[in-house]
Amino acid sequence: MFDTHCHLDLTDFDEDRDQVILRAKNTGFDYFMIPGIELDSINKIISITEKYKEIYFASGIHPNNAADLIAEWDNCVIENSKYEKCKAIGEIGLDYYREYCPHDVQREVFGRQLEIASDLELPVIIHCRNAYEDLWPMLSDWLKGGHCRTGVFHAFDETSVEAMAAVELGMKIGMGGPYTYKKKNERRIEIIQLVPIESILLETDCPYLSPIPHRGERNEPSYAALTLAKIAEIKGISYEEADKQTTENGLAFFGIF
Ligand SMILES: [Zn+2]
C-alpha cells in the first residue's frame, strides 16, 4: 500500500513517529508521501526521508500558509524540490474555508506553483476547500497547457461530476477517511463507483480525517487500510487487487521506480 498524503512531519507524531511508521509497515504500507505545507519544515522532512527509504516528499506552500511569504519564496520551493526524494509540488491550491490568507494572494501563490511544477515536470498535489469555482478554471487551463502536466485532487470533496471532469484531464482522485463514513455519504460512494480504479490514490491526510471507527482520533497511515477495504467493497474487487492497483497508481504518478 501507498499512503500518498500523510503529514508525518507534524508535531502530532514527535512522540511516537517510529512506532507509527512501524505499525503502517506491519499493516502492509511500503510507500509514504509527505506533502509540503510551508518552507520552515523542510529540514525536518528531509531528515525523516533520510531515515526511511520508503518515505518521499513534495515541495510546496499550502494555501493556508500563503500569507506573508518571504520575497524569494518561489525560489525556495524550487530549491527544496531538487532533493532526490522530492517527487511532486504540493500541497498547493485554494482554501476559502479557513480565512488565513486573502483569496487573491492564494490564487497568485497557487498559480506560481503550477508554473514551477510544469517547469520542473513534476505532478501537483491539490488542496481545494470551498474554492472549486476559482480553482478548477486555473487548474484545468494548466492541465490542458502541456503534455506532462498532471495532479491529484487530495481529499476530494466535490461530487462525481467534478471527479469525472478531473479524471478526463488525467487527474487522480485522492481518497481518505471520509470515504468510510456511514451517514450521508452517498456522494462519496458514487465517486468510488464511477472513478476507475486506475485513477484512485489512497491517502490518510493524517493526523487529520480519521476513517471509521477512529473518527475524531489522531489519524495515522495504518488506518488507510480501512479506506482501502471500503474502496474494494464498493468496487466489488478483492482487497489485494485494490491494494495492488492503487499502489501501482501511486508509484507511476510520482515517478517512483
Ligand atoms: Zn494535507
Boltz pocket constraint, residues with backbone or C-beta under 6 A from the ligand:
constraints:
  - pocket:
      binder: B
      contacts: [[A, 5], [A, 7], [A, 35], [A, 91], [A, 205]]
      max_distance: 6.0
